[in-house]
Amino acid sequence: MANVVLYGTRHCGYCRRARGLLNELGIEYEDIPVDHNPELRKTMEELTGGYTVPQILINEKPIGGSDDLFALHESGKLQELLSNKS
């Protein structure tokens, strides 16, 4: 099973949209809230290079945010990433 991590906030519409797709597809993921937590946000930025939320990693590789997740899904590449554990 792929390791999926989503850094986000509770009130972000893009975060809710990304969570919704992951849930709809039955993809298990670790949801890390960075609301009011500068240390977690800094960790997110260091791991992903991004400072907006959500930031999503699949198998420790940053894929971007909600729009990127949907683009991967629509292109069929999301399943490929989830299947590739290297």
Secondary structure, 3 states (H helix, E strand, C coil): CCCEEEEECCCCHHHHHHHHHHHHCCCCCEEEECCCCHHHHHHHHHHHCCCCCCEEEECCEEEECHHHHHHHHHHCHHHHHHHCCC
